[in-house]
Amino acid sequence: MQIQRIGFTPLKGGRHLTHEHADLSAYGPVGDRVFCLVDLSRGRVLRTVENPSLLRVSARWQAGVLSVDFPGQTVEGLPSPSGQILSLDYWGRTSAVQVCTGPWADAYSEFLGYDVVLARCATAGEVVYGASVTLVTSASMGLLCERLGRKVDSARFRSTFLVDVGDCSSHVEDSWVGRELRLGAASVCVRGVVPRCAVIDLDPDTGRNDVQVLSELAGYRQGRGEISFGVDAEVTAPGRVRTGDQVVLNGA
């Protein structure tokens, strides 16, 4: 088994970008969902499923510079803390974020058609649903594409890693729950399956609702009231993971 794709975004809800490597810290991939957008009028962090146009926007964060590519323009700079700390509800838990100054609030507000601000998470994982690392496999993607009758990009699932499992059976990753995986120089412990929502019906580049992936999964992946696909995991040994690195199931 080996790493086929690595993906994450520095700004929650934005387009999921492919990376050649990821540095896994104890809190997850360094640079993953460091920032988020906040609707102050509702006191909520923006979610992709409610704001699909966010997938048309790509964010990159390198050497302290946040660069955001909107259709027709790029906005970049050094996000500076404003001192305004917000406590927001995020899927039933309180998350602390700090509003940032800079050009992004105006740019995103114009793009979305309502007022939002850019905020930086106080600690890693503040706006991450579930565990910090997620994995889907080539076999499970293959079965899904076969059932849909068309190819779909694994980026729809916004997973940290797409694992090429060769000729293993589909959803072999379900059997990894409770076990440790070695990913390149890092290790993770698989916590559980990942429940899915309608965001997987959205084209990962345009945000258009173009394929009924969720309903197809519901036909064969619904259990305990949830539709699952892939697994999530917590980092047990930090390290760098590169595309093409071997994936080893400990004790296998």
Secondary structure, DSSP 8 states (H G I E B T S, - for coil): -EEEEEEE-SBTTS--EEESEEEEETTEETTTT-EEEEETTTTEE--GGG-GGGGG-EEEEETTEEEEEETTEEEEE--EEEEEEEEEEETTEEEEEEEEESSHHHHHHHHHTS--EEEEESSTTTT-SSSSEEEEEHHHHHHHHHHHTS---GGGGT-SEEEE-TT--TTGGGGGTTSEEEETTEEEEEEEEEE--GGGGB-TTT--B---HHHHHHHHHEETTEEEEEEEEEEEE-EEEETT-BEEETT-
